[in-house]
Amino acid sequence: MINITLKDGSIRRYESGKTLLEMAFDISPRLAKEALVARVNGKLVDLNEKIDSDAQVEFLTFDSEEGQEVFRHSTSHVLAQAVQRLFSGTKLAIGPAIANGFYYDFDSPQKFTPEQLEQIEREMNKIIKKDLPFARFEISREEALQRFGKKGENYKVELINNLPEDAVISCYQQGDFEDLCAGPHVPSTARLKAVKLTSIAGAYWRGDERNKMLQRIYGTSFPKKSLLDEHLQRLEEAKKRDHRKLGAELDLFSIQEEGPGFPFFHPKGMVLRNELENFWREEHKRRGYVEIRTPIILSRALWEQSGHWENYKENMYFTKIDEGDYSIKPMNCPGGMLIYRSRMHSYRDLPVRMAELGLVHRHELSGVLHGLMRVRCFTQDDAHIFMLPSQVKDEILGVIDLVDDFYRVFGFDYHVELSTKPEKSIGSDEIWELATESLREALEARGLPYKINEGDGAFYGPKIDFHLEDSIGRTWQCGTIQLDFQMPERFGLTYVGEDGQKHRPVMIHRVVFGSIERFIGILTEHFAGAFPAWLAPVQVKVLPITDRQQEYAQAVTAKLTENGFRAELDARNEKVNYKIREAQAQKIPYMLVIGEREAAAEKVAIRHRKKGDLGVAALDDFINNLDNEIKNKELS
């Protein structure tokens, strides 16, 4: 008999060799029906796995992130099986689960069309209904190369050749289809229920533009049709909120052919941007930051010293000046360190908080560019804090409070992730452990729940990431706090301590917006273009009903402008209902309609874009109310 310790601490005894699925059924028939995969002694395994010794076991359903990933990765195998059934000669690349779905990359003589997605979906549903078990088997490297080479699956052969010599090579089979895969998978295809293929795109093999362009089919899947329908409804809502569409309709920004990945901000977009930057400056000044500005182009020697040349070179742009090698900065931190190093600091000066709205450039492949969300140049709202080791915890807590205050202004909830040492990194394990523990202690002191994100830290230090949740439930990674013991060492940064000797400061890198451009894209979609009054490019539209009210309407517009509001007069000879509809389409918070009675009484009829008609009021009362709304940064 073996002892199985469950997540709640209870222990069950079973005969050796019992499968996890049998154990789940013994615990509860419902659990057996809903469980997708299990975590055994910390490792995810198939429910068909037999357990031969004492173990800690946790059964995972679709409610868990790991369960969803296994569910959708299993669906990608069904997609590959369906495509190969329908289109002979198709070769398989990779098919991972991604956020809210999955994809599979194909090398096929058939050019897939949106109409064919429905055909592939129907074939997938046939496979799902057959209730085919996902069966795992392991083979030697030689057998794997022979097996997939014989089928002409050259992409799988390349993957096998790139595996370590001692790697266990596993495959999964469902029916007549088999694929190279580490697993795990759901017990059978019948678990997959509701499937939808959503789009087709091009993708270079292994993301390298020197390789062949493959066809990528995206999809999603759920254990219930009702969940799929909810998801598809959210996708439709997301299309309506697409910042690229709204950016054009509201005349905020554009991406021109002459500058792919380099956004152009139009006058209204600049109003929105300037409001965000003004808010940023006010809040940082209030919290003891000083603002700096560093050059966009700096020498290769600096980037070698910082480690960017070694660890980030493929994302950088280069130029030559006076026969020397220079780079356009991909990050602001080295410039900030040069400013710190430009004069001597005492322990009494610390912490020094330097903030910069710095324009950076990073090379991104054309296939991943996406409006303002993924660009080649953007403005990071960076800050670099130089401090004593004894100040680390308080400074991290101060940044957490700042981030929390910022996001609440925009109505965002968020969750936190702690990212640890990546594969490519600089510095000793001891320093990394010290830095990671410092971030962990700060999060726990603030009582913030967090998730560990293994191996996703910056190359110079661990980080805390803030993931915002928008109004339709999507998450966006924006704010970051990175603790760095490495850069001060590399740049020889010092301060004079109480003992009169030179010591090394500790450094924090942090952003709140992340990127001004991307944050504008997120806000546009979050508010569906209907920005709060304090951010709206045009806050008030004045709408005279006839030409006879033009003079008073001009006076109203002038008074609003004098009081600091962004107001426009629509003096066109159009019907007022048409003017209202157009102002509504432009998402303008307030419309002031002026007819004969309003002009005679020197009042205004107030209309709100969401609340509709608010009645007639004195202009001064409207001004006072709007002024308070803007000062309080209300979200209406």
C-alpha positions in Angstrom: 0.0 0.0 0.0 1.1 3.6 -0.6 0.2 6.8 1.1 -1.2 9.7 -1.0 -1.2 13.1 0.7 -3.7 15.4 -0.9 -3.6 19.2 -1.0 -5.8 19.6 2.1 -3.4 17.5 4.1 -5.6 14.4 4.2 -3.9 11.0 3.5 -5.4 8.2 1.5 -4.0 4.7 1.1 -4.1 2.9 -2.2 -2.5 -0.2 -3.8 0.7 0.5 -5.7 0.1 0.9 -9.4 -3.2 2.7 -9.2 -3.7 5.5 -11.8 -4.3 9.1 -10.7 -7.6 9.0 -12.5 -8.7 6.0 -10.5 -7.7 7.9 -7.3 -9.7 10.9 -8.4 -12.7 8.8 -9.0 -12.3 7.2 -5.5 -12.2 10.7 -3.9 -15.2 11.9 -5.9 -16.8 11.0 -9.3 -17.2 14.7 -9.9 -13.5 15.3 -9.4 -12.7 12.5 -11.8 -14.9 14.2 -14.3 -13.4 17.7 -13.9 -9.8 16.9 -13.2 -7.5 17.4 -16.2 -4.0 16.8 -14.8 -2.3 16.2 -11.5 0.7 17.7 -9.7 2.7 14.8 -8.1 5.5 15.8 -5.8 5.6 19.2 -7.6 5.6 17.9 -11.2 2.6 17.9 -13.6 1.7 14.4 -14.9 -1.1 12.8 -16.9 -4.0 11.3 -15.0 -3.3 8.0 -16.7 0.0 7.8 -14.8 0.4 5.0 -12.3 1.7 5.8 -8.9 4.0 3.2 -7.3 5.2 5.0 -4.1 4.2 7.5 -1.5 3.4 10.9 -3.0 1.9 14.3 -2.6 -0.9 14.8 -5.1 -3.0 17.7 -6.2 -5.7 17.4 -8.9 -6.0 20.4 -11.2 -9.2 21.4 -13.1 -9.9 24.1 -15.7 -10.1 26.6 -12.8 -6.3 26.5 -12.5 -3.8 28.2 -14.8 -2.0 24.9 -15.3 -5.2 23.1 -16.0 -6.1 25.6 -18.7 -2.7 25.3 -20.2 -2.8 21.5 -20.4 -6.4 21.6 -21.7 -5.5 24.0 -24.6 -2.2 22.4 -25.4 -4.2 19.1 -25.8 -6.6 20.9 -28.1 -3.6 22.0 -30.3 -2.8 18.3 -30.8 -6.3 17.8 -32.1 -5.9 20.8 -34.4 -2.8 19.3 -35.8 -4.5 15.9 -36.3 -7.4 17.5 -38.1 -5.2 19.6 -40.4 -3.1 16.6 -41.4 -6.2 14.5 -42.1 -7.7 17.2 -44.4 -4.5 18.5 -46.1 -2.0 15.9 -47.1 1.6 17.0 -47.2 1.3 19.3 -44.2 4.3 19.3 -41.9 4.0 20.1 -38.2 6.1 22.7 -36.3 5.0 23.6 -32.8 1.6 24.0 -31.0 1.8 25.5 -27.6 -0.9 26.8 -25.3 -0.9 30.6 -24.9 -3.0 33.1 -22.9 -6.7 32.3 -23.4 -5.9 29.8 -26.2 -3.4 28.0 -28.4 -1.9 27.9 -31.8 -0.2 25.5 -34.1 2.4 26.3 -36.8 2.1 24.4 -40.1 4.2 24.1 -43.3 1.6 23.2 -45.8 1.2 23.4 -49.6 -2.4 24.4 -48.8 -2.9 28.2 -48.3 -5.3 28.2 -45.4 -8.3 30.5 -45.6 -10.8 31.8 -43.0 -13.5 29.6 -44.6 -11.3 26.5 -44.1 -11.1 27.2 -40.4 -14.8 26.0 -40.2 -13.9 22.8 -42.1 -11.0 22.2 -39.7 -13.2 22.9 -36.7 -15.7 20.3 -37.9 -13.0 17.7 -38.2 -11.7 18.6 -34.7 -15.2 18.0 -33.3 -15.3 14.5 -35.0 -12.0 13.7 -33.3 -13.2 15.0 -29.9 -16.4 12.9 -30.1 -14.4 9.7 -30.7 -13.1 10.0 -27.1 -9.5 9.1 -28.1 -7.1 8.6 -25.2 -4.0 10.7 -25.1 -1.4 7.9 -24.7 2.2 8.8 -23.7 5.2 6.7 -24.8 9.0 7.2 -24.6 11.5 6.3 -27.3 15.2 6.7 -27.8 16.8 9.6 -29.7 17.6 7.2 -32.6 14.1 5.8 -32.8 12.6 9.3 -32.6 14.8 10.6 -35.4 14.0 7.6 -37.6 10.3 7.8 -36.7 9.8 11.4 -37.6 12.4 11.5 -40.4 10.5 8.7 -42.1 7.3 10.8 -42.1 9.2 13.9 -43.5 8.6 15.9 -40.3 11.8 17.9 -40.6 10.8 20.4 -38.0 10.3 17.7 -35.4 13.7 16.2 -36.4 15.3 19.6 -35.8 13.7 19.8 -32.4 14.9 16.3 -31.5 18.5 17.2 -32.6 18.4 20.3 -30.3 17.4 18.3 -27.2 20.2 17.5 -24.7 21.9 14.1 -25.2 20.4 12.7 -22.0 16.9 14.1 -22.6 13.9 11.7 -22.3 12.1 11.8 -25.6 8.4 11.4 -25.2 5.5 11.3 -27.7 1.7 11.4 -27.4 -0.7 9.4 -29.6 -4.4 9.9 -30.0 -6.0 7.5 -32.5 -3.9 7.4 -35.7 -2.0 10.6 -34.9 1.2 11.0 -32.9 3.3 14.1 -32.0 6.6 14.8 -30.3 5.6 16.3 -26.9 6.8 16.5 -23.3 3.1 16.6 -22.1 1.2 16.3 -20.0 -2.3 16.1 -21.6 -5.9 15.6 -20.6 -7.0 11.9 -20.4 -8.9 11.9 -23.7 -10.2 14.1 -26.5 -13.7 14.0 -25.1 -12.7 16.3 -22.3 -12.1 19.2 -24.8 -15.8 19.9 -25.5 -16.1 23.5 -26.9 -13.5 24.6 -29.6 -13.2 27.7 -31.8 -10.5 28.5 -34.3 -10.1 32.3 -34.4 -7.5 33.4 -36.9 -4.7 32.7 -39.3 -1.3 34.5 -39.3 2.2 34.1 -40.7 5.0 33.1 -38.4 8.7 32.5 -39.0 10.0 29.1 -37.8 11.4 29.7 -34.4 10.7 33.4 -34.7 13.7 34.0 -36.9 13.0 36.0 -40.1 15.8 34.1 -41.8 13.8 31.0 -41.6 10.7 29.9 -43.6 7.4 31.6 -43.1 4.9 29.1 -41.7 1.1 29.3 -41.3 -0.1 29.8 -37.8 -3.7 28.8 -36.8 -5.0 30.3 -33.6 -7.8 28.9 -31.5 -9.3 28.6 -28.1 -11.2 25.9 -26.2 -13.3 25.5 -23.0 -14.9 22.6 -21.1 -18.4 24.2 -21.6 -20.0 25.9 -24.6 -21.3 28.7 -22.3 -17.7 29.6 -21.3 -16.7 29.7 -24.9 -19.6 31.9 -25.8 -18.7 34.3 -23.0 -15.1 34.4 -24.2 -16.1 35.1 -27.8 -18.4 37.9 -26.6 -15.4 39.4 -24.8 -13.4 39.1 -28.0 -16.1 41.0 -29.9 -16.1 43.7 -27.3 -12.3 43.8 -27.5 -12.6 44.4 -31.3 -14.9 47.4 -30.7 -12.3 48.7 -28.2 -9.3 48.1 -30.4 -7.0 51.1 -29.8 -5.9 51.2 -33.4 -9.5 51.6 -34.6 -10.3 54.2 -31.9 -7.0 55.9 -32.4 -7.9 56.6 -36.0 -11.6 57.5 -35.3 -10.6 59.9 -32.4 -7.6 61.3 -34.3 -5.2 60.4 -31.5 -2.2 58.7 -33.4 -1.2 56.9 -36.5 1.4 54.5 -37.8 2.8 55.5 -41.2 4.4 53.3 -43.8 7.5 55.6 -43.6 7.9 54.6 -39.9 6.7 51.1 -39.1 6.7 50.7 -35.4 7.3 54.4 -34.8 4.0 56.0 -33.8 3.0 59.6 -34.8 1.0 61.4 -32.2 -1.7 63.9 -33.5 -2.7 67.0 -31.6 -5.5 65.3 -29.7 -3.2 62.4 -28.9 -0.7 64.9 -27.6 -3.3 66.4 -25.2 -3.9 63.0 -23.7 -0.2 62.2 -23.5 0.7 65.6 -21.9 -2.0 65.1 -19.3 -0.5 61.8 -18.4 3.0 63.2 -18.2 1.8 66.2 -16.2 0.2 63.9 -13.7 3.3 61.8 -13.6 5.5 64.8 -12.9 3.3 66.2 -10.2 3.2 62.8 -8.3 6.9 62.3 -8.6 7.8 65.7 -7.4 5.5 65.2 -4.4 7.3 62.0 -3.5 10.8 63.5 -3.6 12.0 62.5 -7.1 14.1 64.8 -9.3 13.6 64.7 -13.1 16.6 64.1 -15.5 17.0 63.7 -19.2 19.8 61.6 -20.8 21.0 61.3 -24.4 19.4 59.0 -26.9 22.7 57.9 -28.5 25.6 56.7 -26.3 28.9 54.8 -27.0 29.3 51.1 -27.4 31.7 51.1 -24.5 28.9 52.2 -22.2 26.6 49.4 -23.4 29.4 46.8 -23.0 30.0 48.1 -19.4 26.3 47.8 -18.6 26.0 44.3 -20.0 23.4 45.3 -22.6 25.8 44.6 -25.5 26.3 41.0 -24.4 22.7 40.3 -23.3 20.5 42.6 -25.4 22.5 43.4 -28.6 19.9 41.7 -31.0 17.3 44.3 -29.9 19.5 47.4 -30.4 20.0 49.9 -33.2 23.6 51.0 -34.0 25.3 53.9 -35.7 28.8 55.3 -36.2 30.0 58.7 -35.0 33.6 59.9 -35.8 34.5 56.3 -36.6 33.3 55.1 -33.2 30.5 52.6 -32.5 27.4 54.0 -30.8 24.0 52.7 -30.0 20.5 54.3 -29.8 19.6 53.5 -26.2 17.2 50.6 -25.6 17.0 51.5 -21.9 17.6 54.6 -19.8 19.5 53.1 -16.8 23.1 53.6 -18.0 22.5 57.3 -18.5 21.1 57.7 -15.1 24.1 56.0 -13.6 26.4 58.4 -15.4 24.5 61.3 -13.8 24.8 59.8 -10.4 28.5 59.2 -10.9 29.1 62.7 -12.0 29.5 64.0 -8.4 30.4 62.6 -5.0 27.5 61.5 -2.7 27.4 61.2 1.0 25.2 58.7 2.9 23.3 61.8 4.0 22.2 62.4 0.4 20.6 58.9 0.0 18.2 57.9 -1.2 18.5 59.8 -4.5 15.4 59.3 -6.7 16.0 60.2 -10.4 13.0 60.0 -12.7 13.1 60.2 -16.5 10.6 60.2 -19.3 13.2 58.7 -21.6 12.7 57.8 -25.3 14.1 54.4 -26.0 14.4 52.3 -29.2 14.2 48.5 -29.5 14.3 46.4 -32.6 11.2 44.3 -32.9 10.3 42.0 -35.8 7.7 43.4 -38.1 5.4 40.5 -37.4 5.0 41.4 -33.7 4.3 45.1 -34.1 0.9 46.0 -32.9 -0.4 49.6 -32.8 0.9 51.3 -29.6 1.1 48.0 -27.7 4.3 46.8 -29.5 6.4 49.5 -31.1 10.0 50.2 -31.9 10.3 53.4 -30.0 8.6 54.4 -26.8 8.9 56.6 -23.8 9.6 54.8 -20.5 8.6 56.5 -17.3 11.8 55.3 -15.7 13.1 56.1 -12.3 16.4 55.0 -10.7 16.7 55.1 -7.0 20.2 54.9 -5.4 20.1 54.0 -1.7 21.8 52.6 1.3 21.4 48.8 1.9 19.4 49.7 5.0 16.9 51.7 2.9 16.0 49.0 0.4 12.8 47.7 2.0 11.4 51.2 2.7 12.2 52.3 -0.9 10.5 49.2 -2.4 7.5 49.9 -0.2 7.4 53.5 -1.3 7.4 52.4 -5.0 4.6 49.9 -4.3 2.5 52.6 -2.7 3.2 55.0 -5.7 2.2 52.3 -8.2 -1.0 51.5 -6.2 -2.0 55.2 -6.1 -1.4 55.6 -9.8 -3.5 52.6 -10.9 -6.4 53.5 -8.6 -6.7 56.9 -10.3 -7.5 55.0 -13.6 -9.8 52.4 -11.9 -7.4 49.4 -12.4 -7.3 46.3 -10.2 -4.0 44.4 -10.5 -2.1 41.4 -9.4 1.6 41.0 -8.7 4.3 38.6 -9.8 7.8 38.1 -8.5 10.2 37.2 -11.3 13.4 35.3 -10.4 16.9 34.8 -12.0 16.8 34.2 -15.8 19.0 31.8 -17.7 21.0 34.8 -19.1 22.1 36.9 -16.1 25.1 38.6 -14.5 26.2 38.4 -10.9 26.6 35.6 -8.3 23.8 33.3 -7.0 24.3 34.8 -3.5 23.6 38.4 -4.7 20.5 37.2 -6.6 19.2 35.4 -3.6 19.7 38.5 -1.4 17.9 40.7 -4.0 15.0 38.2 -4.5 14.5 37.9 -0.8 14.4 41.7 -0.3 11.6 42.0 -2.9 9.7 39.1 -1.3 10.0 40.7 2.2 8.6 44.0 0.9 5.6 42.3 -0.7 4.8 40.3 2.4 5.3 43.4 4.6 2.7 45.2 2.4 0.4 42.1 2.6 0.2 41.8 -1.2 -0.5 38.3 -2.6 1.9 37.4 -5.3 2.8 34.7 -7.8 6.4 33.4 -8.4 7.4 33.8 -12.1 10.5 31.6 -12.3 13.3 32.7 -14.6 11.7 35.9 -15.9 13.8 38.5 -14.1 15.9 41.1 -15.8 19.5 40.0 -16.6 20.8 42.2 -13.8 18.2 41.5 -11.1 14.9 40.1 -9.9 11.7 42.1 -10.3 8.2 42.7 -9.2 5.7 43.1 -12.0 2.3 44.6 -11.8 -0.4 43.2 -14.1 -3.4 45.5 -14.6 -6.9 44.2 -15.2 -8.9 46.3 -17.6 -12.7 46.8 -17.8 -13.3 43.6 -19.9 -11.1 41.4 -17.8 -7.8 41.3 -19.8 -4.5 41.7 -18.0 -1.6 43.9 -19.0 1.9 44.0 -17.5 2.9 47.6 -16.9 4.6 48.6 -13.7 7.9 47.0 -12.7 10.3 47.2 -9.7 13.7 45.8 -10.3 16.3 45.5 -7.5 19.9 45.7 -8.8 23.2 45.0 -7.0 25.0 44.5 -10.3 25.0 47.8 -12.1 26.4 49.9 -9.2 29.3 47.5 -9.2 29.8 47.6 -12.9 29.8 51.4 -13.0 31.8 51.9 -9.8 29.1 53.9 -8.1 29.9 54.9 -4.6 28.9 57.0 -1.6 30.9 58.2 1.4 29.6 56.4 4.5 29.6 57.5 8.2 33.0 56.0 8.5 34.4 58.3 5.8 35.0 55.3 3.5 33.5 54.7 0.0 30.7 52.2 -0.2 28.5 50.7 -2.9 24.9 51.9 -3.2 22.0 49.6 -4.0 19.8 50.5 -7.0 16.2 50.2 -7.9 14.9 50.4 -11.5 11.2 51.1 -11.8 8.4 52.1 -14.1 4.8 52.8 -13.4 3.1 53.4 -16.8 5.8 51.1 -18.3 5.6 52.9 -21.7 3.6 56.0 -22.2 2.6 54.8 -25.7 1.4 51.4 -24.5 -0.3 52.8 -21.5 -2.3 55.1 -23.8 -3.2 52.1 -25.9 -4.4 50.3 -22.7 -6.4 53.3 -21.5 -8.0 53.7 -24.9 -9.3 50.1 -24.8 -10.1 50.2 -21.1 -12.3 53.3 -21.5 -13.4 52.4 -25.0 -12.1 55.9 -26.1 -14.5 57.6 -23.5 -11.7 59.0 -21.4 -12.5 60.7 -18.1 -12.9 64.4 -18.4 -9.5 65.2 -17.0 -7.9 63.2 -19.8 -10.3 63.8 -22.6 -8.6 65.7 -25.6 -11.9 67.8 -25.9 -13.8 68.2 -22.6 -16.7 70.3 -23.8 -18.5 70.8 -27.1 -20.6 73.9 -27.4 -23.6 73.3 -29.8 -25.7 76.3 -30.8 -29.1 75.3 -32.3 -29.3 78.1 -34.9 -27.2 80.9 -36.1 -29.0 83.3 -33.8 -27.2 81.7 -30.8 -23.7 81.9 -32.4 -22.6 85.1 -30.5 -23.6 83.7 -27.1 -22.1 80.3 -28.0 -18.8 82.0 -28.8 -18.9 83.8 -25.5 -19.5 80.5 -23.7 -16.7 78.8 -25.5 -14.3 81.7 -24.7 -15.2 81.6 -21.0 -14.6 77.8 -20.8 -11.2 78.3 -22.5 -10.3 81.1 -20.2 -11.0 78.8 -17.3 -8.6 76.2 -18.6 -11.0 73.8 -20.2 -10.5 72.2 -23.6 -13.7 73.4 -25.3 -14.7 73.6 -29.0 -17.5 75.4 -30.7 -19.5 73.5 -33.4 -20.7 76.5 -35.5 -21.7 74.5 -38.6 -25.1 74.9 -40.1 -26.3 71.4 -39.2 -29.2 70.1 -37.1 -28.4 70.0 -33.4 -29.2 66.2 -33.2 -26.6 65.6 -35.9 -24.1 67.7 -33.9 -24.9 65.7 -30.7 -24.5 62.4 -32.5 -21.1 63.5 -33.8 -19.9 64.7 -30.4 -21.1 61.4 -28.9 -19.1 59.5 -31.6 -16.0 61.6 -30.6 -16.6 60.5 -27.0 -16.7 64.1 -25.7 -17.7 64.1 -22.0 -20.0 67.2 -22.1 -22.1 68.9 -24.7 -23.6 72.3 -24.0 -26.7 72.8 -26.2 -27.7 76.5 -26.6 -31.1 77.5 -27.9 -33.1 80.7 -27.7 -34.2 80.2 -24.1 -30.6 79.3 -22.9 -29.2 82.3 -24.8 -31.8 84.7 -23.4 -31.3 83.4 -19.8 -27.5 83.2 -20.3 -27.6 79.5 -19.3 -26.6 76.2 -20.9 -28.4 72.9 -21.4 -26.0 70.2 -20.3 -25.7 66.8 -21.9 -23.4 64.1 -20.7 -22.1 61.4 -23.1 -23.3 58.6 -20.8 -25.9 60.1 -18.6 -27.7 62.0 -21.3 -29.7 65.2 -20.6 -28.7 66.8 -17.2 -30.9 69.9 -17.4 -30.3 73.6 -17.7 -27.8 75.4 -15.4 -25.9 78.6 -15.1 -22.6 78.5 -16.9 -20.7 79.3 -13.7 -22.3 76.3 -11.9 -21.3 74.0 -14.8 -17.7 75.4 -14.7 -17.4 74.8 -10.9 -18.7 71.3 -11.2 -16.5 70.4 -14.1 -13.5 71.9 -12.3 -14.1 69.7 -9.3 -14.6 66.6 -11.5 -11.2 67.3 -13.2 -9.3 68.1 -10.0 -10.6 64.9 -8.4 -9.8 62.9 -11.5 -13.2 61.3 -11.4 -13.8 58.3 -13.7 -17.3 59.3 -14.9 
